[in-house]
Amino acid sequence: MAISNTPITHRSVWLLAGPMIISNISVPLVGAVDTAVVGHLPGIHHIGAVALGALIFSFVYWGFGFLKMGITGFIARAYGAGDDRTISLTILRFLLLGLAMGCLVALLGDPLVTLALHLLNSSEKVETLAAEYSLIRIWSAPATLCVYVFTGIFVGLHNTRMALVLQLILNLTNVVLDLLFVPVLELGVAGVAWATLIAEYTASFFGFFFLRKRIYHAIAETQWKEVVEVGAVISMMKTNSNIFIRTICLVFSFAFFTAQSAKLGDVFLAVNTVLLHFNSIMAYALDGFAHSVEALGGSAYGAGNRQRFKRAVFVTALWIGIASVFASITYFLFGEHILGLFTNSTEVLETASHYLIWMIISPIISCSSYHLDGLFIGTGYAREMRNAMIVSTLGYLGMVYVFQALFENHGLFLALSGFMVLRTLTLLYYYPSILKAMPNHET
């Protein structure tokens, strides 16, 4: 049965979303382990150092998130249309792009890290450790960007189980090495960086192994002049550049939040770092349904099946809404206990408890923006995503300056919540244009 004719049921959504939820949750959990292993070292500056180091790589790596999101949309639409040749060409183009950009980032590592730490402007202890962390981890760039491409390929092909396997290899390796390098070998912050670097290359190796047949056939059946065909490459770069700008705005917004937290002192930097792990775990979990609408919505769009497309939007929206309520209830019931897993600092724990309410309401406020992101990625409406994110980011910056002056740290979280609402409203503005422009090939 053709993919465009298979029914979209609650089960089919979960078959795609379930593996991605497990996969995505494991990502911030690794960050949580990073924080936890250094959170039990003497001095809260270790937490701040890992936070700033991770923030640098949010800029460096998340900025290249188009490698994962862009290829998912291209492949999902080609998969829905039954176009295997386009799938092969897309795989080769994105892999070459990922490898080239990863090598460039690694070579430019020292000035990138120096500039980032200068802009973030934290305490001397934090900056020294953050530089040590970053100058090690930067060499993982080629592997990291290849893993992005592999994950996008699997999601676009509706094979989220393999995306889960790849992510688990990455994250379990990272966690095991964290626990070996920091508490046992006492390598400190540098140990966290080495753990991540080794894990990225391990996952990259397995990504090539899992996709070896597709990559081999793509190379064997494709002429290189097709891979670098100007029109196709320009189209790919236009989409990627729009997603790049969108992602940079998103990363900048969270980076700005962390930078504003650092200005409040090391305690608030540590507190907000811990609390943002709540937000990350929630976001990555709900993104499982965003991935499902990327695949299902994108393939329905590529097949020109409007009824299937609407069904994909409805079922995935229903489940992401239910999941967001569940996440909020979980944080309400167990939030205080979860805080204790990150640090044993009494000062950090007592301060964080005053701001936990923002993490409790965050899933319900944020879920629609994640869902719509997935829909726009799957259908290839990258320019509209870019525009929506630019407007949202500008609004967020204005809210930070107003609300932080009035309510200090509560104001920061209020602005972050407003940012999520703006993301939803601006994407909803463009949603009717997707339906209007969608080709209708239903028979």
Secondary structure, DSSP 4 states (H G I P E B T S, - for coil): --GGGS---HHHHHHHHHHHHHHHHHHHHHHHHHHHHHHTSSSTHHHHHHHHHHHHHHHHHHTTTHHHHHHHHHHHHHHHHT-HHHHHHHHHHHHHHHHHHHHHHHHTHHHHHHHHHHHH---HHHHHHHHHHHHHHGGGHHHHHHHHHHHHHHHHTT-HHHHHHHHHHHHHHHHHHHHIIIIIT--HHHHHHHHHHHHHHHHHHHHHHHTHHHHHHHHHH--HHHHT-HHHHHHHHHHHHHHHHHHHHHHHHHHHHHHHHHHT-HHHHHHHHHHHHHHHHHHHHHHHHHHHHHHHHHHHHHHT-HHHHHHHHHHHHHHHHHHHHHHHHHHHHHHHHHHHHH---HHHHHHHHTTHHHHHHHHHHHHHHHHHHHHHHHHT-HHHHHHHHHHHHHHHHHHHHHHHHHHTHHHHHHHHHHHHHHHHHHHHHHHHHHHHH------
